[in-house]
Amino acid sequence: MTDIKLFVSLIPIGSENAIKRNDLTDACVLNGLIKDTCKDKDRKMRIMLHKARIENSILSKRGGGYYIPSDAEYFLIPPKCFS
């Protein structure tokens, strides 16, 4: 499994299951995607998030974390978000 696929697998499906930024960073460290000795773990996680968003629909909730939209939520996303 590539690092990006592993990263995407850490992000839950459905807005009600969104993972907070700090928790996602911690999960990346626990799964070996970010070294524990890294000085700016949050920045490293945001770089992986940027790369993952190239081929995956990963959304964020204001103050609520990151999630992959469920099938039902996917159709509620405004078209302008895909341009």
C-alpha positions in Angstrom: 0.0 0.0 0.0 1.4 3.4 -0.9 1.7 6.2 1.7 -1.1 8.2 0.1 -3.5 5.2 0.1 -2.6 4.5 3.7 -3.2 8.2 4.5 -6.6 8.1 2.8 -7.5 5.0 4.7 -7.1 7.0 8.0 -9.8 9.4 7.0 -13.3 8.3 7.9 -16.3 8.3 5.5 -19.2 10.6 6.5 -19.2 14.1 8.0 -20.5 12.8 11.3 -17.2 10.7 11.6 -14.8 13.5 10.7 -11.3 13.3 12.2 -9.8 16.3 13.9 -6.5 17.7 12.5 -4.5 16.8 15.6 -5.9 13.3 15.7 -5.1 12.7 12.0 -1.6 13.9 12.6 -1.3 11.5 15.5 -2.7 8.7 13.4 -0.1 9.4 10.7 2.7 9.1 13.3 1.3 5.9 14.7 1.1 4.4 11.2 4.6 5.4 10.3 3.7 8.0 7.8 5.4 10.8 9.8 8.5 10.2 11.9 8.0 10.9 15.6 11.2 13.0 15.4 9.8 15.3 12.7 9.9 19.0 13.8 6.6 20.0 12.1 4.3 17.0 12.1 1.3 19.2 11.3 2.9 20.6 8.2 3.9 17.1 7.0 0.3 15.9 7.4 -1.0 18.9 5.5 1.4 18.1 2.6 0.1 14.6 2.5 -3.5 15.9 2.6 -2.8 18.1 -0.4 -1.3 15.2 -2.3 -4.2 12.9 -1.3 -6.8 15.5 -2.5 -5.5 15.3 -6.0 -7.2 12.0 -6.6 -9.6 11.7 -3.6 -12.6 13.8 -2.4 -11.5 14.8 1.1 -13.5 17.5 2.7 -13.2 19.5 5.9 -15.8 20.7 8.4 -15.3 24.1 10.0 -13.7 23.1 13.3 -14.8 19.5 12.8 -12.0 17.8 11.0 -11.6 15.9 7.7 -13.8 13.3 6.1 -14.6 11.5 2.8 -18.1 12.2 1.8 -20.6 9.3 2.0 -22.5 8.5 -1.2 -25.5 10.6 0.1 -23.2 13.6 1.0 -21.4 13.4 -2.3 -24.5 14.6 -4.2 -24.9 17.5 -1.8 -21.6 19.0 -2.7 -21.9 22.2 -4.8 -20.5 21.7 -8.4 -18.1 24.7 -7.9 -16.1 22.6 -5.4 -15.0 20.3 -8.2 -13.6 23.0 -10.5 
